[in-house]
Amino acid sequence: MSNRVAQVRHERSRGAESAALPPAAGTAPRGYGEPDSPPEPTPRGGGNPARGSDPAPSGDSLPAEPEVQAGDGVPADPAVQGAAAPQGGMAARAMPAARAFETSRAASLRPVVAVTGAAHGLGLALTTRLAESALVGRVVAIDDIRGDVSGVTWRIVDVRDPALAGRLADVDVVVHTDLDLSPDSDARTRRAFNVRGAQTVLTAAAAGAVSRVVLVTSAMVYGAQPDNPVPLPEDAPLSAESDDSVVGDLLEIEHLAERSSRAHLGLQVCIARPAALVGEGIDTLITRHFEAPRLLAVKGCAARWQFCHVDDLVSALELAAAGQVAGAFAVGSDGWLEQDELEELAGLRRIELPAGLTFGAVQRLHRAGITPAPVADLRYVVYPWVVDCKVLREAGWHAALGNAEVLELLLDQRGGHHAVAGRRLARKDATITAAGATVAVIGTAAIVRQVRRRRRGS
């Protein structure tokens, strides 16, 4: 046997003896690092910082997972296979620490989301959901009053105030829900609030390096026409009339979003367009349509009905805030209800009148100040505007409630209200409601004089 072979065997024998002995004090087994000198932190995302990956945040880095040789900690040398791997020590402590680091790192990658109008209505519902969501990180609640949602950061400011830009520090995404959609609001005051608020949010977001803004308008911006395809595709033109109605406000917000996307290339703008919205506290001309004892219909055209419950809208906005959907997308229950089906479910009958007579009468009533609804809004209760929710569907989203279920909830929430052509009647007027549903639509002078006398006497 040569001297070289003898030397190799001697070295292997010494290596096996060393592996079988416990490590000496102050030393660490191979692969686990020195106790007081943790290895260099792994770059965030596992990438190379020199190639564009973000490094782990300073001060939050923990030792990387130890390199493991073949045999789960046992050296690959055949002469020492079978030697016991060290137990406890740094290995036992590093594994929980590494898991905590991964959890912390995942949380840091989730967006910080601000919600405007967080103390009421849709914004309150969304803030409550996001506070418990695994899809987003910290939640910043913005309103001119403090709400009662816990687990979020409250920042008090009016969305029309330019100081909003300072409240968006460290925010990644803004979801703007602070809108006035009440049919009874003064048109000029409402328009100023809605448009100025959206404009300020978009400008402040661009100034504050926010990456994405999510706006909420309505599928009504597509317009309601007797020849609309059913359903409307999400990329259909916005054919609603730009008047002084709520729909006119929403259409102007859509135009602001388009201009903002061109002016601020680093800002992504998403727009949620829900179907007829239903939920606690939702009061629109659509919901008031079902407070009348009769449902208005136009001869020769059957309406089709699609609803969106506020809980389903909130779940869709959660996906948009997390970046799982982008662009403009529709939100609503699957499919639609035919007019006959809706009447059967609601237990209501229709009043069917010629289109010319109906629209002319409503226009006169609106001009006289009797009803809040301009004639263009009447189209949304007699013509179809059903939308296809393709973007959300491809993202794996589906409405939790069907149209029939949402209709049932809407009927339950009427709460004894009575409305005629969109105008809420006081309880003392309930005796004229049954006749008024027909009379108001055809524009008779009787109800006009009656309401005017009550105004003068009040």
VEXVEX-782452 format. One record per residue: residue in one letter; x, y, z of N, C-alpha, C in turn. Coordinates in steps of 0.001 Angstrom, whole numbers, plus 500000, padded with zeros to 6 digits. Layout:
N
aXYZXYZXYZ ...
***
This chain:
458
m500861498804500000500000500000500000500889501235500000 s500624502146499147501462503345499021501254504263500206 n502213505155500418502100506126501506500911507057501302 r500587507389500015499473508325499724498138507729500157 v497899506418499864496669505742500260496551505695501770 a497649505419502432497622505370503890497274506728504476 q497796507783503852497514509134504356496040509473504239 v495399509114503086493979509382502877493133508648503900 r493430507367504131492649506606505106492780507208506493 h494001507666506823494217508254508145493374509526508329 e493311510362507272492527511600507354491038511302507490 r490516510307506742489089509944506835488758509421508225 s489665508638508794489426508103510134489319509214511157 r490203510225511059490142511358511979488846512155511791 g488377512280510502487132513025510233485938512334510850 a485889510991510793484752510266511357484723510404512866 e485901510375513499485936510532514943485453511916515356 s485875512932514591485457514303514921483960514474514778 a483347513858513747481906513994513518481107513343514620 a481632512278515221480890511567516251480942512263517588 l481889513206517766482015513911519034481178515166519023 p480655515607520197479910516867520242480842518024519970 p480328519124519447481176520272519133481755520854520403 a482931521365520246483588521996521393482895523285521734 a483039523719522998482409524965523443482926526119522611 g481992526995522231482364528174521455482440527920519982 t482172526668519543482176526369518108480784525981517697 a480538525995516390479230525624515857479427524593514784 p478458523671514640478564522667513583478573523337512217 r479167522654511270479246523139509899477845523422509366 g477698524614508731476418524941508103475509525759508973 y475788525954510248474886526688511126475416528062511498 g476630528402511081477153529729511329477687529857512730 e478488530905512944479012531183514268477911531786515134 p477870531480516446476795531962517310476681533478517323 d477776534199517318477738535652517422477906536335516079 s477938535570514986478150536154513661477158535558512690 p475925536020512671474932535456511746475343535713510316 p474939534830509408475285535006507999474626536242507433 e475074536661506265474500537831505597473020537598505334 p472168538633505521470725538459505285470432538165503834 t469428537309503635468988536997502284468204538166501711 p468482538597500477467710539713499896466242539390499848 r465364540430500056463916540247500020463513539727498658 g462700538683498663462255538091497412463227537064496880 g464365536853497594465315535828497171466135536240495985 g466081537491495570466782537920494374468138538494494694 n468792538989493664470092539618493784469908541115493771 p470314541844494843470101543294494864470701543980493662 a471787543437493164472420544073492010471598543951490765 r470595543070490760469763542869489572468371543422489763 g468176544246490771466896544941490891466002544461492002 s466316543405492715465464542938493800465629543844495004 d464569543982495802464625544815496993465315544061498108 p466312544666498757466921543990499906465988543996501085 a466255543126502050465432543091503262465584544401504004 p464530544882504675464590546149505386465677546133506455 s466384547255506563467432547380507560466841547262508963 g467494546457509799467030546299511174466017545194511342 d465430544711510241464432543652510345464976542319509862 s466262542276509449466810541070508855467107540043509925 l466870538804509593467215537680510452468115536749509659 p468857535852510326469724534942509583468936534137508573 a469574533887507434468926533077506410468848531641506884 e467990530865506209467913529451506530469285528818506309 p469757527966507206471097527384507045471170526518505809 e472351526510505212472556525614504087472568524186504610 v471855523328503926471741521938504382472399521037503370 q473314520189503821473973519238502953473105517996502803 a473537517090501999472811515844501812472638515142503141 g471489514613503407471216513915504649470661514821505720 d470167516038505320469508516940506251470415517318507419 g471555517878507083472475518333508115473685517433508270 v473687516230507638474820515312507741475753515566506569 p477027515699506765477955515933505668477836514860504611 a478155515231503357477976514320502236479091513284502129 d480169513455502870481288512531502786480830511127503170 p481024510111502318480547508756502636481155508214503907 a482355508679504265483005508113505441482316508480506733 v481479509539506686480836509960507925479328509885507827 q478734509284506777477294509126506707476809508292507875 g475702508724508478475171508035509634475505508733510919 a476439509708510879476736510465512089475546511304512477 a475295511436513753474114512158514221474259513640513971 a473146514293513509473134515741513317472984516414514662 p473606517575514842473475518281516124472026518622516413 q471637518547517656470275518844518076470262520137518878 g469121520890518806468950522100519609469878523195519149 g470277524030520086471199525108519792470629526083518783 m471504526612517927471119527619516928470071527086515971 a470142525797515608469191525254514645467780525343515176 a467575524960516429466232524982517000465708526405517119 r466638527342517434466196528730517586465998529407516232 a466781529012515212466720529675513920465437529365513176 m464895528147513342463712527775512560462485528615512901 p462093528787514198460969529685514496461266531117514088 a462518531556514277462869532915513904462725533117512407 a463132532096511629463014532206510178461556532262509756 r460715531426510427459292531454510092458685532816510426 a459085533397511572458587534724511938459039535757510938 f460270535621510445460778536565509445459972536472508163 e459697535222507732458916535067506505457535535678506657 t456899535488507837455584536079508068455655537592508044 s456693538147508705456860539603508731457131540137507339 r457955539403506584458282539855505238457049539831504344 a456218538787504470454999538713503658454062539864503989 a453951540202505299453093541316505693453606542626505126 s454952542780505082455513544028504583455285544195503086 l455064543097502385454826543176500944453375543460500612 r452461543343501577451057543639501325450855545151501356 p449953545670500519449830547126500406449193547765501632 v449622548980501917448950549827502906447816550534502175 v446592550350502644445407550820501927444699551898502733 a444416553021502090443620554085502702442215554055502112 v441219554254502951439816554277502526439237555630502889 t438712556357501908438038557615502207436569557353502524 g435986558228503334434603558001503761434489556802504669 a435533556559505478435626555322506247434693555269507441 a434067556386507796433228556405508992431760556151508703 h431388555956507438429973555782507134429793554994505838 g428618554415505695428193553782504448429148552740503909 l429355552799502595430212551836501914431628551859502475 g432153553053502763433506553146503293433655552451504630 l432658552551505483432685551870506777432704550363506591 a431855549865505698431815548420505444433152547921504886 l433748548701503983435025548294503394436147548346504426 t436188549389505230437230549506506248437158548349507233 t435957547986507633435779546869508555436307545575507954 r436040545359506680436508544128506034438032544126505865 l438587545251505409440027545300505173440819545160506465 a440253545603507582440939545491508866441218544039509223 e440463543113508669440633541688508944441110540912507725 s441479541621506666441831540962505411443281540497505407 a443513539315504862444874538806504693445509539306503407 l444729540016502571445242540479501281445934541830501362 v445700542571502417446292543899502548447040543998503868 g447897545010503959448629545245505191447861546186506099 r448496547287506475447853548242507369446752548995506640 v445723549400507384444585550134506827444552551529507434 v444451552544506571444342553936506995442924554405506700 a442199554791507722440806555223507585440763556746507538 i440174557300506466440135558745506264438688559222506229 d438383560217507048437063560840507041437176562150507815 d436103562948507756436138564201508513435699564003509961 i435306562788510319435039562409511701435663561044511942 r435920560735513192436500559438513523435397558395513662 g435591557245513041434641556156513150434992555219514297 d434246554118514383434438553199515504435091551885515104 v435751551855513932436449550638513525437797550601514223 s438100549492514878439382549336515573440368548598514675 g441642548676515052442666547988514283443095548718513034 v442700549981512875443089550788511721443655552115512228 t444328552837511331444863554157511662443915555226511137 w443385556051512040442441557092511638443183558397511357 r442848559007510221443383560319509861442207561208509473 i442011562280510213440833563119510067441116564251509085 v440402564269507973440561565313506961439392565229505998 d438979566368505463437961566418504421438622566053503096 v437980565182502329438608564716501090438780565844500065 r438093566962500259438252568084499331439402569001499729 d440000568761500881441066569609501401442403569192500783 p443158570150500193444477569796499646445412569177500678 a445139569406501972445956568783503026445867567262502989 l444949566714502208444828565261502084446145564638501647 a446915565354500825448188564799500334449090564413501499 g449106565224502553449928564897503711449428563722504508 r448156563394504375447588562255505105447826560928504376 l448380561003503175448600559782502397450051559316502461 a450821559852503410452194559384503591452193557900503894 d453071557155503263453285555709503402452113554874502909 v451171555474502186450024554728501648450344554234500241 d449975552985499948450193552404498625448961552518497732 v447778552353498333446527552308497566445480553168498271 v444711553925497500443578554681498038442304554162497384 v441314553811498201439985553456497698439049554602498087 h438520555285497088437709556483497328436226556116497299 t435596556174498480434171555840498576433336557008499089 d433983558153499355433288559280499996432497560064498948 l431275559612498688430412560221497670429040560527498258 d428401561539497707427021561865498057426131561415496903 l425366560364497118424496559808496078423020559980496407 s422714560826497368421327560994497792420498561702496727 p419325561183496414418458561854495443417952563206495940 d417983563429497246417419564647497817418436565777497983 s419706565512497700420725566549497852420563567623496785 d420925568846497142420953569912496156421957569549495056 a421540569661493809422357569174492696423712569870492629 r423739571192492814425006571912492714425945571570493869 t425390571507495059426210571159496230426750569752496112 r425900568844495676426324567449495513427405567331494438 r427223568006493313428207567943492233429556568487492710 a429535569601493438430785570180493929431506569222494863 f430755568569495743431373567641496689431947566427495969 n431163565818495102431593564589494451432776564808493519 v432690565800492679433738566023491684434996566579492342 r434841567553493225436015568112493897436704567051494756 g435925566215495428436520565169496239437349564200495416 a436801563721494301437535562778493446438779563430492851 q438641564688492453439780565405491881440907565558492904 t440549565900494144441553566068495192442224564743495523 v441454563672495577442030562349495861443050561965494787 l442702562160493532443613561793492440444878562645492464 t444722563946492697445884564836492730446772564531493926 a446162564340495095446935564042496302447649562698496180 a447006561724495576447627560413495401448850560515494501 a448740561268493422449886561439492523451026562165493223 a450685563184494018451713563939494732452369563112495819 g451632562185496409452149561369497499452746560053497074 a452971559869495778453576558640495253452753557399495565 v451430557557495665450530556410495803450513555666494468 s450554554358494509450665553595493266449326553336492585 r448230553292493382446949552927492775445802553612493506 v444841554099492726443604554663493261442443553851492713 v441526553472493589440319552744493190439126553669493402 l438414553975492331437227554814492388435979553951492278 v434881554449492813433599553741492725432607554657492020 t432098554218490877431048554970490184429799554089490122 s429351553741488938428170552881488792428097552383487360 a427470551236487174427211550749485821426224551653485088 m425611552585485799424699553528485164425422554421484151 v426755554543484270427486555387483328427428554830481902 y427083553550481751426915552985480411425647553506479732 g424740554034480529423465554486479989422457553362479925 a421184553726479987420088552752479862419338553063478573 q419347552127477650418716552313476348417857551095476021 p416773551283475269415923550127474939416637549079474099 d417685549489473360418398548544472493419752548130473057 n419968548351474347421230547908474962421381546395474847 p422588545914474517422791544460474590422700543998476037 v422230542771476221422106542209477562422921540914477612 p424034540926478352424555542032479162425470542950478358 l425742544120478926426693545061478353428117544600478659 p429026544642477678430428544339477992431054545479478785 e432089545167479534432706546183480391433409547276479599 d433769546987478358434421548004477542433434548752476646 a432140548649476942431121549391476187431319550893476403 p430947551717475442431096553169475621430211553684476745 l430651554767477373429881555390478449428875556333477807 s427630555875477710426606556590476938425591557322477797 a425829557418479101424891558140479956424901559626479618 e423800560296479934423698561735479676424432562513480765 s425210563485480342425958564305481286425093565479481713 d424227565241482708423314566278483176423607566570484643 d422645567168485351422882567532486751422453566451487726 s422287565223487255421860564114488113423061563463488780 v422794562483489658423856561700490275424687561002489209 v424033560492488177424758559825487097425703560810486410 g425269562051486274426134563069485696427386563287486538 d427235563256487856428394563362488752429364562208488503 l428823561003488437429664559822488275430360559819486915 l429672560311485910430280560390484577431448561376484591 e431298562478485313432395563440485422433582562828486162 i433321562010487166434409561325487872435134560364486934 e434393559695486075435018558820485077435962559620484173 h435543560800483761436387561637482908437622562109483664 l437473562431484952438631562806485760439636561654485833 a439138560446485996440025559286486077440799559099484786 e440137559289483662440805559140482369441898560183482199 r441599561432482565442597562491482431443762562274483395 s443465561800484601444512561568485585445472560472485135 s444946559433484520445796558339484039446765558830482971 r446336559778482160447217560329481129448241561290481721 a447829562054482734448716563071483309449734562480484276 h449366561408484975450245560808485986450505559359485598 l451553559142484838451797557813484283452133556779485349 g452626557229486507452957556281487564451792555908488447 l450627556485488181449438556232489003448466555339488247 q448162554193488829447172553291488238445799553624488807 v444817553831487923443458554160488361442524553019487987 c441851552474488987440858551416488782439476552002489078 i438469551493488388437105551987488584436160550810488738 a435460550779489866434424549769490102433079550354489703 r432326549609488885431024550062488392429943549061488811 p429383549245489996428370548300490467427034548475489762 a426284547387489684424895547438489227424065548127490315 a422738548072490190421863548751491155422212548311492572 l422737549242493358423291548916494662422193548798495714 v422315547761496546421329547483497591422082547141498869 g421594547647499975422205547339501262421714548311502316 e422119548068503534421688548921504636422149550354504411 g421199551282504491421520552690504323421601553168502896 i421442552287501923421499552684500509420147553260500102 d420151554519499683418923555211499282419163555879497938 t418622555294496881418789555816495531417432555841494838 l417413556401493653416170556401492881415766554982492492 i416750554090492364416430552696492045415753552032493232 t416290552200494426415662551572495592414293552188495870 r414150553474495619412851554117495843411797553654494831 h412237553175493704411303552656492701410446551539493290 f411013550791494234410302549656494823409518550055496067 e409506551351496395408681551844497491407316552294497003 a407111552307495698405808552659495123404925551419495066 p403623551599495093402734550433495041402653549814493646 r403085550534492634403113550010491270404488550254490672 l404906549375489769406173549522489080405939550099487695 l406649551170487409406494551837486125407129551014485015 a406447550906483887406978550218482718406576550994481475 v407401550876480442407140551557479175406696550516478160 k405650550842477439405129549905476435406178549618475361 g406259548359475011407153547971473931408573547675474357 c408899547796475635410271547506476090410217546901477491 a410760545725477636410775545052478935412094545340479647 a412008545836480863413213546065481655413796544737482117 r415079544734482359415767543591482960416534544119484162 w416554543333485219417021543840486500418228543064486997 q419250543816487346420456543251487957420807544088489180 f421117543424490277421420544118491522422845543804491969 c423330544607492895424631544384493521424483544676495003 h424653543669495830424590543916497272425891544567497723 v425798545449498701426969546195499155428067545269499658 d427727544115500227428748543173500696429548542607499525 d428875542372498399429581541888497214430473542976496630 l430011544213496665430858545319496197432100545434497071 v431933545289498371433065545375499293434091544284498988 s433638543074498735434581541991498438435310542241497124 a434634542861496154435285543195494890436312544311495089 l435999545294495913436939546377496195438159545860496950 e437974544840497762439112544226498450440111543671497434 l439611543001496404440496542473495365441196543599494620 a440464544674494336441065545803493634442145546456494490 a441899546593495782442898547179496680444151546321496733 a443989545011496652445127544093496714445826543944495368 g445296544595494329445926544536493018445592543302492212 q444534542591492595444174541364491882443267541616490692 v442703542811490596441978543239489398442437544653489081 a442332545029487816442796546346487399441853546902486345 g442020548192486054441199548836485039439788549079485530 a438874549209484583437458549400484904436761548048484906 f435966547788485936435302546490486034433910546664486629 a432996545822486168431616545840486643431473544892487827 v430487545203488688430223544384489875428719544160489967 g428305542922490082426884542640490211426619541162490378 s425398540853490708424988539450490802424987538829489416 d425116537522489370425139536821488087423780536922487394 g423804537158486091422574537154485306421678538340485595 w420369538137485395419395539206485600418006538618485775 l417075539469486204415666539092486348414864539773485251 e413996539015484610413054539621483661411987540391484442 q411325541325483771410325542151484440409207541305485053 d408716540318484314407648539465484841408108538690486068 e409335538192486018409878537440487144410030538332488361 l410513539561488143410685540492489244409353540836489899 e408323541086489077407011541428489630406440540292490456 e406657539071490000406156537919490745406868537789492085 l408185537979492093408944537877493328408608539008494298 a408390540204493755408132541369494598406675541484495019 g405786540784494323404368540914494621403817542274494219 l404408542870493182403982544188492705403527544093491255 r402578544956490904402126545019489522402700546255488844 r402682546250487532403249547364486775402187548330486279 i402633549547485996401850550518485237402568550679483909 e401925550319482825402573550367481519401996551520480710 l402876552447480330402455553657479627403344553895478420 p402865554679477438403706555026476286404931555827476721 a406036555638476034407289556283476419407171557804476378 g406573558351475315406480559801475183405710560437476327 l404572559848476690403756560373477775404502560286479108 t405170559153479321405864558940480590407010559926480781 f407893560025479793409055560897479931408653562374479965 g407650562739479204407190564126479223406620564512480581 a405865563625481192405257563916482496406314564046483583 v407286563147483578408336563196484594409174564460484433 q409415564856483204410170566082482980409449567297483551 r408126567359483361407352568480483908407351568454485437 l407221567269486011407231567163487467408590567569488044 h409662567218487369410994567583487852411209569094487771 r410784569681486682410934571137486534410119571887487568 a408984571328487958408137571967488970408656571722490383 g409720570917490507410285570640491827409525569594492606 i408664568856491931407851567853492618408636566560492837 t409448566192491874410229564964491992411708565281491859 p412580564538492564414014564800492462414639564224491202 a413936563343490508414536562607489403414401563370488086 p415517563719487444415415564241486087414960563140485149 v414516563530483982413923562553483079414919561474482672 a416210561820482602417205560819482194417277559674483191 d417059559967484481417130558912485492415998557906485370 l414890558333484804413756557430484636414116556252483734 r415072556446482850415465555381481926415972554143482667 y416545554353483846417173553232484558416167552311485239 v414889552694485244413875551794485797412954551230484724 v413194551633483463412337551109482385413141550469481259 y414442550762481165415292550193480117416418549383480748 p416963548412480018418004547543480610419387548200480656 w420142547870481702421562548246481803422336547172482576 v422055545937482233422712544775482841424164544714482346 v425088544354483238426510544326482893427109542935483086 d428130542658482284428874541402482380430101541639483264 c430240540883484330431343541067485283432525540172484916 k433015540320483704434043539429483176435365539559483924 v435806540783484208437103540988484861437139540288486217 l436111540492487010436067539847488324435923538332488197 r435127537895487254434926536458487085436249535774486734 e437042536388485885438327535801485513439319535839486666 a439080536713487646439929536758488840439456535777489905 g438390535020489609437884534028490546436810534534491479 w436318535752491221435292536343492098433897535983491589 h432988535730492519431573535539492193430745536188493295 a429639536776492898428754537405493880428216536342494836 a428178536698496110427664535759497108426144535672497066 l425486536738496611424025536789496582423527536927495150 g422474536181494841421848536280493535420875537449493476 n420406537748492277419488538873492100418202538712492906 a417644537504492931416407537279493689416628537497495183 e417784537067495695418078537260497118418248538739497453 v418928539468496572419133540896496831417804541639496755 l416943541259495810415622541878495705414824541661496987 e414891540473497533414176540185498783414674541082499916 l415991541276499983416550542164501007416108543606500780 l416054544015499530415610545371499208414177545593499660 l413312544641499407411909544769499807411774544792501325 d412638544031502009412591544024503472413055545349504067 q413886546072503335414467547306503859413654548546503525 r412508548362502907411704549540502573411229550277503817 g411025549550504893410750550164506186409548551076506224 g408506550764505472407310551580505503407387552856504691 h408474553042503937408581554232503100407640554138501906 h407195555294501442406361555364500246406952556426499336 a407100556085498066407685557020497116406831557097495865 v406807558274495252406109558506493990407094559175493050 a407410558496491959408348559026490959409648559480491612 g410139558721492574411397559031493229411278559953494417 r410100560554494639409917561463495767409371560700496953 r410080560784498084409609560164499311408439560971499851 l407358560256500244406191560900500826406194560709502331 a405798561749503027405675561645504477404555560681504825 r404572560205506071403573559234506492402149559776506327 k401986561089506528400648561668506401400149561652504960 d401096561448503995400705561409502593400412559999502096 a400491559030502979400349557645502536398989557368501914 t397969558136502298396640557876501765396545558196500278 i397434559048499767397363559373498338398344558544497515 t399112557658498202400187556984497492399681556076496389 a398681555282496652398215554333495638397765555042494380 a396986556093494555396557556843493373397715557651492813 g398586558148493705399676559008493263400661558303492369 a400842556996492543401782556274491699401414556394490237 t400128556382489942399682556543488569399575558012488192 v398994558782489090398730560181488779400005560963488546 a401029560712489389402271561466489244402949561165487935 v402906559931487521403585559552486299402963560211485082 i401674560348485037401026560942483858400894562443483992 g401450563016485067401561564471485163400275565210485434 t399361564674486195398128565400486477398396566563487401 a397613567566487278397819568769488082397363568579489516 a396557567556489790396008567398491127397106567218492164 i398036566289491908399073566040492906400029567211492983 v400251567891491842401128569057491852400567570129492772 r399262570424492620398650571444493466398645571014494930 q398401569718495174398335569233496548399679569388497258 v400761569027496578402073569146497187402448570586497397 r402121571449496438402431572876496561401679573503497732 r400425573108497923399655573660499059400297573248500371 r400760571990500454401403571522501680402699572294501946 r403442572629500874404665573401501039404365574795501588 r403322575443501057402979576782501518402472576756502959 g401798575648503322401239575572504672402251575144505713 s403425574612505271404421574125506243405299575264506753 
***
